Amino acid sequence: MGLFGRRAASREEFGDLSRLADRAIRYAAVRVSGENGERILGREGYLNCADGRVIICCGARTVFDMPVEEVTVGELMSRNGATFTYRDPADGKKKTVTAYYTSYYK
């Protein structure tokens, strides 16, 4: 248990990923564990969960595409975005992609 008695939701606890399907996003950013700052992956896109994959597209390109089994999904406390944490197969580093919604519902 964390400091306030609640820990981040894992992919099993997050529930139905279809809540995130076809969400419009303002931008997506990636943070690498052990490094400072975020790098913007793209702006004005959408988030989709289909065929067992989490996909983020910005503009006309795919900026994030990973199998659901390899990603830990969580929603921001403000509910204006979602986080996707995974271990990069290329370099083995832990990375977190954050997608910020264009609008959200309370």
Order of alpha helices (4+ residues) and beta strands (2+ residues): alpha-beta-beta-beta-beta-beta-beta-beta
